[in-house]
Amino acid sequence: MKFLEWLNAFLNKVLLVLGGIAVLALMTLATANVVLRIFYAPIRGTYEIVSFLGALVIAFALGYTQKRKDNIIVDILTERFPVRLARLVDTFAYLVMTIFFSIVTWQVFVWGAKIWRTGELSETLKVIYHPFILAVGFGFGVLALTTLTDFLNKILNRKEG
């Protein structure tokens, strides 16, 4: 369990750093494009690149956000439950999330592999974009790993994080 938690923390930190780099690149590109538009020389394909980078930013932040419990939680109903029932509901929710995000990871990788095999290119810049799809799949995989560690911590009655 210690190794799983270490791996989860390590992968989330790596993806957080890569997501931060993607945000900086996205902001730099968007700002440069706006400035260059003033001189009638916009950067070709900016929308496409910003879209790819935005997908990376979101996917890479998923696991870290789950780990810190910074996501939106609506607990109007469950906050009134007895402690044991609330714990059971949380445990079940983590199990369902792990299964769901594992399926999402699998399907995103299937889609990325299909794009890779067919050699499909992006519309504007004609660049290969399957690496972005596979990176998003990896982000969802780390999210599934995070929910799995949360689930196991609930089962083992350990503090999360």
Residue pairs with C-beta under 8 A, 6 or more apart in sequence:
1 152
1 156
1 158
4 145
4 148
4 149
4 152
5 149
7 145
8 63
8 67
8 142
8 145
8 146
8 149
9 67
11 63
11 142
11 145
12 63
12 64
12 67
12 142
12 146
13 64
15 60
15 61
15 63
15 64
15 138
15 139
15 142
16 60
16 61
16 64
18 56
18 60
19 56
19 57
19 60
19 61
22 53
22 56
22 57
22 60
23 53
23 57
25 53
26 50
26 53
26 54
26 57
29 43
29 46
29 49
29 50
29 53
30 46
30 50
32 43
33 42
33 43
33 46
36 42
36 43
44 124
44 125
45 122
45 124
45 125
47 124
48 122
48 123
48 124
48 125
49 125
52 122
52 129
52 132
55 132
55 136
56 132
56 135
56 136
56 139
58 139
59 135
59 136
59 138
59 139
59 140
60 135
60 139
61 139
62 139
62 140
62 142
62 143
63 139
63 142
63 143
63 145
63 146
65 71
66 143
66 146
66 147
66 150
67 146
67 161
68 161
69 160
69 161
78 86
78 89
78 90
79 86
81 89
87 154
90 154
91 151
91 154
91 155
94 147
94 148
94 150
94 151
94 154
95 151
97 144
97 147
98 144
98 147
98 148
98 151
101 140
101 141
101 143
101 144
101 147
102 141
102 144
104 140
104 144
105 137
105 140
105 141
105 143
105 144
108 133
108 134
108 136
108 137
108 140
109 134
109 137
111 133
112 130
112 133
112 134
112 136
112 137
113 130
115 129
115 130
115 133
116 128
116 130
116 134
119 128
120 129
120 130
121 127
121 128
121 129
122 128
122 129
150 160
153 159
153 160
154 160
